[in-house]
C-alpha cells in the first residue's frame, strides 16, 4: 500500500526521483494559493481573475514545479459589482489547467468548484476584491484523484500524465460582463484654465465637455405621449453636452406631464416643440419648466425629417436649455445655417414612431397669445385659456424613460486648494455643471473634479482658476455738442464695477488736445467746465473720464464738442405782410446766442436799437403805407459777436 501511494505521488510529481520513504497523508483543509495582485496599466478598466487548477501532492497549498495541472475542472465565479449588480459565470479549465475570467468589473467576488468525480476536494475562495484594470491571480489546490479512478494502468513504466483520468478540457475562459469596461478619459482639447473676477459667480463649467468614456454609445429613450410611444435614439457621441443636458431633465422628471406647446407647419419650417411647460390639471395651469444653465452649441448633424434638435434664443447660438423640437420635415435649408445651426441630438427609431409623430402633427393649431400663439389643441372650445383647458386638449408627454444607456458618467469635486478664494460646487439640478463663485479676493486655486463611470472607475482632472480684479468701466456724454465760447459744458458720466468695488472718477478736460485744469478724483457723476477765456469758435472741447476701483484704472471714456460761433439764425416778421395799423415784430429761429442787438430802420433811417436776450423784438413806431422796414440782428455770446441776420418788408 505504501508503494502504491508512492507511485501515484511520483507520477503526479512527474519526477524520476523516488522518495526513500512514503507515508499516508492526513486529510487537510483545502487551500487556495495566494499570489500577489497586480495592476496592469491599461485604458481597459475591467479586471481579470485567472489561475490554475492543480493537484497539490505535497499538501502545501502552493503550486510547485512538477505538480500536475488539472484540465476539465468546472469553476464558477460569483459576486457583485461595486454598483450592486450580481455576477455568476462558469468556465472549464483548458488543457493546461488554466482559467481566465475576463471583463471583471470592480467589485467583490468568489470562485468555487465542485471538483467532480475524478478529483478530491471542492476548493473555494471568497472576498476577492477587484479594482478597475486589476488582474488577480488565484490557483486552486485539489487533494488529488478520487480513489475510484485509480487503476493499475497508472503504474506501468510507460505511463505518462496523459494516462491520468482528466476530464475533457474546456476553453478556460469566462466573461463576467458582456463587454470590457474602459476607463473614462479627460478630453485634452478642452481648456481647464478659468479666469473670473472677484465677487462674481457663478462661472459655469459643463463637465460633459471635459470628460468622456470610450464605452459611451448612443442611448435610447421612449417618449410616452398622449398619442402613443415614440422611441428615440440619442447621439451621445456626436453631441455629448447636449445629450447629457437632455438626460438630466429626463432623469429628474422635469418633462413628466409636459406638453407640446408649439406646432409650425409651413413651406419653410415644420416642427413640433416641447420641453417648455407642464400642465397642472388641479389648477389647471401651464407651469414653465425650470431651466438649467444653457449648453454649448454642438451643431453637426443635419435637421432632417425625424430628427430632434434643441430650441434656443435668437442671436445666441449657446442659449439652449430645456426646450426641444421634432423636425416634421427636412428643415436643413432653414435651420442648419441659422443662429450657428440648431444642434440635432437625436432621431426617431422606426416607422411606428414616425406614425405617432405624424398623428401628433395633424392636431389643429390655436392662437392663445404668446408663447402659445401656435399651440396644438384637441377639441378645445373654451374662452379662458388655459384655466378652462383639460389634459385631453393637449398633446401630452406623460414621461420620457431611459430605455438603454450603456455607460454614463457622474461627477464629484475632490479637492479645492483655496476655498476662501473660490467655492466650487456641482449644480443641484445638474450633476454635470460645475458652479464657481469667487470671493472678494484675488489669487489662484486648483479644483480637482472626478468623473466616475457606471462601474465606479474614475479619472480626475484639475481646473486652474485665476480670480482677478476686473477693471471698472465708465461712459460719458456732454450736455451740448456745440457750446458757445462763454458756455458751461457739463459732462455726465456713469460707472460700474463687475466686482462691486466703489468707483471714483477722474475728469480730464482738453481744448484742442491741451489739458486745462482738471479737478481731483471724485465720486460725482457730473463735472462742469466754463469755457470763458479758454476757448473760441471752432475749438474742440474733449473730456476724458477715467474710472478707478481703488487699485485699478479702467479704460477712459471720452466725449467731444466743438465750440460754435454765435448765430442769429433765421429772421422773420409777424405779420409777414404788415399794414399801417399793425404792430411789427421780428422773430428769430435756430439761433444760439446769449444776447441779440436788434437795429430797426425805416426807409433807411435807424429808428430803434434794442439789445436783449430774447428772440423776439417789437418795433415801437407807427407805420405808414409804402414804408420800407429793415431789421438787422447781431448775435453775441457775451464776448464775441457773430454774423448779423437781416430781413426787410414793405408796409401795405
Secondary structure by P-SEA (a helix, b strand, c coil): caaaaaaaaaaaacccccccbbbbbccccccccccbbbbccccccbbbbbbbbbccccccccccccbbbbcbbbbbbbbbcccbbbbbbbbbbccccbbbbcccccccbbbbbcccccccccccccccccccbbbbbbbbbbccccccccccccccccccccccccccccccccccccbbbbccccccccccbbbbbccccccccccccccccccccbbbbbbbcccbbbbbbbcccccaaaaaaaaaaaaaccccccccccccccccccccccccccccccccbbbbccccccccccccccccccbbbbbbccccccccccbbbbccccccccccccccccccccccccaaaaaaaaaaaacccccccccccccccccccccccccccccccccccccccccccccbbbbbbccccccccbbbbcccccccbbbbbbccccbbbbbbbbbbcccccbbbbbbbbbbbbbbbbbccccccccccccbbbbbbbbbbbccccbbbbbbbbbcccccccccccccccbbbbbccccccccbbbbbbbbbbcccccccccbbbbbbbcccccccccccccccccbbbbbbbccccccbbbbbbbccccccccccccccbbbbccccccbbbbbbbbbbbcccccccccccccccc
